[in-house]
Amino acid sequence: MSSYRSHKEKTLLEQVERALTPEEESALFTPAGYGFREAEKGGYSNYSYWQSTFRAFFKNRVAVFLLLVMAALLLFTVVQPYLPGQRDPNLIYDNPLNGLPLRNQQPNGEFWFGTNSIGQDLWARIWAGTRTSLFIGFVVAGVEALLGILAGMLWGYVRRVEFLFTELYNILDNLPQTLVLVLFSLILKPSIQTMVLAMCMTGWIQMARFVRNQIVILRDRDYNLASRCLGTSTWRILFKNLLPYLVSVIMLRVALAIPAAIGNEVFITYIGLGLSVETPSLGNLVNDGRKVMMQAGLRYQLLYPTLILSFVTIAFYLIGNAFSDAADPKNHLQ
């Protein structure tokens, strides 16, 4: 029995040690293949990042109230020209008795916000100006966010383009935005397009620098190194591993970029280089109100646009802060 077992084991050992043919190898082994979704698949969890974010945000009653008021304001600025009984913001209204312009009329039943120094309806001009300024703010903030986030993620993660973006930042960051606004207004025709172009030219680089600094902090953490070892693509690492950690700070900066763009429009109009008087804006209205602010009976011309400008600035700041806190993954821990 002992000799038989030794002989049998020797025979099996010889068969194992014998070189296999390619056909035998293909029959014994099957390539498993690779899929990045399977490689990153973990245990099941019913956690949802966005559900958790909105749940935390809606717990802030002040922010929710301001968000509802801001949404109502945006909706009203869009539909206001189509409501019945609305006036042309650029039309000068005359007194039917003597044919003279109805200048500096106090707020009354006919002119809810009164008239300005040449007889235009302030109610229509304020909402038209709010519509123009918000449009500028949203477009500038959107362009800055899109270019800044994409450039910042590449700048911070792809080391080969770091030198290019660094030199570009050094050039654009040394151009004061106020000077760029003034030069564009002098060289090109003052318009909404000119103002948006001037603000976007240098505004996005600050967002890119901020995102880049955040990416540098996160890029070499263990879960990103593990994703690279698993063969995960660069774009998937950027948008799945890194971007969720930046949503909170990015939303705050975007929310602040909107009133900042409106403030730039107000400033450039205040110094006389902004939009023409035919294009109502909060900057034009504040500038017109400033001229008559020393007359007690005419201060309403400065009060109404200033109140709207202040509300927009404060609301976006508080909403941005609340959403930033809600979107922070550190606050999602149960």
Secondary structure, DSSP 8 states (H G I E B T S, - for coil): -HHHHHHHHHHHHHHHHS---HHHHHHH-------HHHHT--------HHHHHHHHHTT-HHHHHHHHHHHHHHHHHHHGGGSTT---TT-B-B-TTT--B-TT--S-SSSTT-B-TTSBBHHHHHHHHHHHHHHHHHHHHHHHHHHHHHHHHHHHH-GGGHHHHHHHHHHHHTS-HHHHHHHHHHHS--SHHHHHHHHHHHHHHHHHHHHHHHHHHHTTSHHHHHHHHTT--HHHIIIIIIHHHHHHHHHHHHHHHHHHHHHHHHHHHHTT-SS-TTS--HHHHHHHHHHTTTSGGGTHHHHHHHHHHHHHHHHHHHHHHHHHHHH-GGGG--
